[in-house]
Amino acid sequence: MEIAPDAGMGLVELSVSDIERSIEYWRRAVGLRLLDRADGAATLGADVPLLRFVEEPGARPADGYTGLYHVALLVPDRPSLARFLSHVAQERIPLEGLSDHAVSEAIYLRDPDRHGIEVYADRPRELWEGRVMQLMTTVPIDVHDLLAQADGPFEGLPAGTTVGHVHFRVRDVDETVRFYRDVLGMGLMAQLGPAAAFLSAGGYHHHVGANVWESRGAPPAPPGTATLRHATIVLPDEAERDRLADAAGEAEEREDGLLVRDPSGNGLLLSA
């Protein structure tokens, strides 16, 4: 059975080693706003919550384990991405890359705990729908063409910014595909052999990415690391949430949903 076509991604929760440092970076570099702060945790977003940080003082980066590869923040349009690019250029914020994926254009960063970040804008859906497998690629962005779209100063990521997708580090791509496709019912949109796969609900180019580039055969990050606590899959109703939780196996009841884990131990909060 397929996942509901209007399913999507929601808030991502990460552990961080120094919450003040994380808040400062994500506000200054990424352009999110602090929405809530209490008891060693903080929630940031644009007009809606997008990230939640939980402090684990002294936590080490989780390199070499399964977990988060990057959280991808989808801005509403290309001028929004252009303003963000102008901002990081002016502020000399270090970048990990700038990529044109044909279906989208993306700017990559990494926070002080080495959590990966993507800020991206989609190309019009009619240009790629039904052809993701054929079109999706990675080539350099035309920086000058993108910057020409900037229509004003950067004032933070705009209202309408969402978690467009979450890309995980996994231990094995084939078992990951079996879980997200055959258990949760997502469509397999593209696959790079045994190295990476991209899956989605409703024909989107991807809500979930998974790769083994840094994590083939690896276990989840141990205690004392700054890592993914969970990503959220937002579902249209509780019936769909409960159906997916039953299919996934053991589910932990949380105040805001049901927590399940993929075969690599990555937490997924099923929320309605």
ZIRA-V962461 format. One line per field, one symbol per residue. phi: phi as a letter, one per 20 degrees, with the letter a starting at -180 (. if undefined). A space follows every 10 residues. Layout:
BEGIN
phi=???
END
This chain:
BEGIN
phi=.efgfefbec gddcecebff ffgfffffee nedfdbbalm cbdcadecfc ccdcfcgmge gefndfqeeb ddeeefafgf ffffffffff elegdercce dmeacccdcb efemffccdb cffgffecgn cggeefbccf feffffffef drffcnffgn fcefbcddec ebfffffgff eeeenfeeea bdleeabccb dmnffaecdb bdgcbgmeef ffgndebfea dddedfafff gfffffffof cefdgdqdec cffenffcee cc
END
